[in-house]
Amino acid sequence: MFRRFSINFAILSIILDTLLISLALASANLLRPWLSVLPFARDIYKPTVPPQLYLLLIITWVAILLLLSVYDGRRNIYVVNELTSITIGSILAGVSLAGILYLSYRDVSRLLFVVFVFLAYLMLVTWRLLARLIFHLGNGNFQPLRQVLIAGAGPVGENLQAQILQRPHLGLTITGFLDDDPAKCNLNAAILGSLKSVRRVVTTK
């Protein structure tokens, strides 16, 4: 399975999620007075969000995303997989945080909390879609180029080659194949040797 992102990108994702969740809470706090005009909203013109609540919400949300492997590039190669993970994680985070607020910070506006969850989810999804767009447009130029040596030049190996060629944004380049079938070696110049010669091929490439 391909690893779409490096460890450094995963760490960057956690940091960025932390900042965006904080921004979402601060934005919801600023927007809450303006939402008092809604017929179902109470008049709250100076909403209070305890400073320690920022830390609690961030830790809970990011921890849930970690448990759901949102930051694992191997499980989120496709956009559908990543959006599904972030959606499920955000729902679980929202429910968990609602319970925490009910048991501890009951003075926090419910409407403020709903707006916060919506904004946080929107921000987390938006930056990931933008990152994917940049990676696709860059065709792998934004990450180090990694060489791939495919073991086996049969249908499975050829299928793997096709998948790699279809995804240039992964930053992978095919060095060649290894195969023990002499007939294939004579017909395919991309076969660099047998499986036993993997050490020699790797050191020379």
C-alpha positions as CSV (number, residue, x, y, z in Angstrom):
1,M,0.0,0.0,0.0
2,F,1.3,3.4,-0.9
3,R,2.0,6.0,1.8
4,R,0.5,9.2,0.5
5,F,2.1,11.5,3.0
6,S,5.4,11.5,4.9
7,I,5.6,11.5,8.7
8,N,6.5,15.2,8.6
9,F,3.3,15.9,6.7
10,A,1.3,13.9,9.3
11,I,2.8,16.1,12.0
12,L,2.1,19.2,10.0
13,S,-1.5,18.0,9.6
14,I,-1.9,17.6,13.4
15,I,-0.5,21.1,14.0
16,L,-2.7,22.6,11.3
17,D,-5.8,20.9,12.6
18,T,-5.0,22.2,16.1
19,L,-4.8,25.8,14.8
20,L,-8.0,25.5,12.7
21,I,-10.0,24.0,15.6
22,S,-8.8,26.9,17.8
23,L,-9.7,29.4,15.0
24,A,-13.2,27.8,14.6
25,L,-13.9,28.2,18.3
26,A,-12.7,31.8,18.4
27,S,-14.8,32.5,15.3
28,A,-17.9,30.9,16.8
29,N,-17.4,33.0,19.9
30,L,-17.2,36.2,17.8
31,L,-20.2,35.2,15.7
32,R,-22.5,34.3,18.6
33,P,-23.7,37.9,19.4
34,W,-24.7,38.4,15.8
35,L,-26.7,35.2,15.9
36,S,-28.9,36.5,18.7
37,V,-31.3,37.9,16.0
38,L,-32.3,34.3,15.2
39,P,-35.8,33.5,16.5
40,F,-34.6,30.4,18.3
41,A,-31.5,31.9,19.8
42,R,-31.1,33.5,23.2
43,D,-29.8,37.1,23.5
44,I,-26.2,36.6,24.4
45,Y,-24.0,39.6,23.5
46,K,-20.9,38.6,25.5
47,P,-20.4,34.9,25.2
48,T,-17.8,33.4,27.5
49,V,-15.5,30.6,26.5
50,P,-13.1,29.6,29.3
51,P,-9.4,29.5,28.1
52,Q,-9.1,26.0,29.4
53,L,-11.9,24.9,27.2
54,Y,-9.8,25.6,24.1
55,L,-7.3,23.1,25.2
56,L,-9.9,20.5,26.2
57,L,-11.7,20.8,22.8
58,I,-8.5,20.6,20.8
59,I,-7.1,17.6,22.6
60,T,-10.4,15.7,22.4
61,W,-10.9,16.4,18.7
62,V,-7.3,15.6,17.6
63,A,-7.2,12.5,19.8
64,I,-10.3,11.1,18.2
65,L,-8.9,11.8,14.7
66,L,-5.7,10.0,15.8
67,L,-7.6,7.0,17.0
68,L,-9.5,6.8,13.6
69,S,-6.1,6.9,11.7
70,V,-7.0,10.2,10.0
71,Y,-3.3,11.0,9.9
72,D,-2.3,7.7,8.5
73,G,-1.5,8.2,4.8
74,R,-1.7,4.5,4.0
75,R,-5.4,4.4,4.9
76,N,-6.4,7.7,3.2
77,I,-4.9,7.5,-0.3
78,Y,-8.3,8.2,-1.9
79,V,-10.2,11.4,-1.2
80,V,-13.4,9.4,-0.4
81,N,-11.5,7.5,2.4
82,E,-10.1,10.6,3.9
83,L,-13.4,12.5,3.8
84,T,-15.2,9.5,5.3
85,S,-12.6,9.3,8.1
86,I,-12.7,13.1,8.9
87,T,-16.5,13.1,8.8
88,I,-16.8,10.1,11.2
89,G,-14.1,11.6,13.4
90,S,-15.8,15.0,13.5
91,I,-19.2,13.5,14.4
92,L,-17.7,11.5,17.2
93,A,-15.8,14.5,18.4
94,G,-18.9,16.6,18.3
95,V,-20.9,14.1,20.3
96,S,-18.1,13.6,22.8
97,L,-17.5,17.3,23.3
98,A,-21.3,17.9,23.7
99,G,-21.2,15.4,26.6
100,I,-18.2,17.0,28.1
101,L,-19.8,20.5,28.0
102,Y,-23.0,19.2,29.5
103,L,-21.1,17.7,32.5
104,S,-18.7,20.6,33.0
105,Y,-19.3,23.9,31.1
106,R,-23.0,24.3,31.0
107,D,-22.8,28.0,30.6
108,V,-21.4,27.7,27.1
109,S,-24.0,28.6,24.5
110,R,-25.4,25.6,22.6
111,L,-25.7,27.6,19.4
112,L,-22.1,28.7,19.8
113,F,-21.1,25.1,20.2
114,V,-23.0,24.0,17.0
115,V,-21.4,26.8,15.0
116,F,-18.0,25.8,16.3
117,V,-18.4,22.2,15.3
118,F,-19.7,23.2,11.8
119,L,-16.8,25.7,11.3
120,A,-14.2,23.2,12.5
121,Y,-15.4,20.5,10.3
122,L,-15.6,22.8,7.3
123,M,-12.1,24.0,7.9
124,L,-10.6,20.5,8.3
125,V,-12.2,19.3,5.1
126,T,-11.4,22.5,3.1
127,W,-7.6,22.5,3.8
128,R,-7.4,18.8,3.0
129,L,-9.1,19.2,-0.4
130,L,-6.8,22.2,-1.1
131,A,-3.8,20.1,-0.2
132,R,-4.9,17.3,-2.5
133,L,-5.5,19.8,-5.3
134,I,-2.0,21.2,-4.9
135,F,-0.4,17.7,-4.8
136,H,-2.3,16.7,-8.0
137,L,-1.4,19.9,-9.8
138,G,2.2,19.6,-8.7
139,N,2.5,16.0,-10.0
140,G,4.7,15.0,-7.1
141,N,7.0,18.0,-7.3
142,F,6.1,19.0,-3.7
143,Q,7.6,15.9,-2.1
144,P,10.9,13.9,-2.5
145,L,10.9,11.5,-5.5
146,R,11.0,7.9,-4.3
147,Q,12.2,5.0,-6.5
148,V,10.2,1.8,-6.6
149,L,11.6,-1.6,-7.5
150,I,8.8,-4.1,-8.3
151,A,9.3,-7.7,-7.4
152,G,7.7,-9.8,-10.2
153,A,7.0,-8.8,-13.8
154,G,3.8,-10.7,-14.1
155,P,0.2,-9.4,-14.2
156,V,0.4,-8.3,-10.6
157,G,3.6,-6.4,-11.1
158,E,2.3,-4.8,-14.3
159,N,-0.9,-3.8,-12.5
160,L,1.2,-2.1,-9.8
161,Q,3.2,-0.3,-12.4
162,A,0.0,1.0,-14.0
163,Q,-1.3,2.2,-10.6
164,I,1.9,4.1,-9.9
165,L,1.9,5.7,-13.4
166,Q,-1.7,6.8,-12.9
167,R,-0.8,8.7,-9.7
168,P,2.2,11.0,-10.4
169,H,1.3,13.1,-7.4
170,L,2.6,10.3,-5.1
171,G,6.1,11.2,-6.1
172,L,7.0,7.6,-7.1
173,T,9.2,6.6,-10.0
174,I,9.6,3.0,-11.2
175,T,13.3,1.8,-11.3
176,G,12.5,-1.6,-12.9
177,F,11.4,-5.1,-12.1
178,L,12.9,-8.2,-10.5
179,D,11.9,-11.7,-11.8
180,D,13.2,-15.2,-11.6
181,D,11.7,-16.3,-15.0
182,P,14.6,-16.3,-17.6
183,A,12.1,-16.0,-20.5
184,K,10.7,-12.8,-19.1
185,C,14.2,-11.4,-18.6
186,N,15.0,-11.9,-22.2
187,L,11.9,-10.2,-23.4
188,N,11.6,-7.3,-21.0
189,A,14.5,-4.9,-20.7
190,A,12.9,-3.4,-17.6
191,I,13.7,-6.5,-15.6
192,L,17.0,-5.8,-13.9
193,G,17.7,-9.2,-12.4
194,S,16.4,-12.0,-10.3
195,L,14.8,-11.7,-6.9
196,K,18.1,-12.9,-5.3
197,S,20.0,-9.9,-6.9
198,V,17.8,-7.3,-5.1
199,R,20.7,-6.2,-2.9
200,R,23.0,-5.6,-5.9
201,V,20.3,-3.8,-7.9
202,V,19.3,-1.5,-5.0
203,T,23.0,-0.5,-4.3
204,T,23.6,0.3,-8.0
205,K,20.5,2.4,-8.5
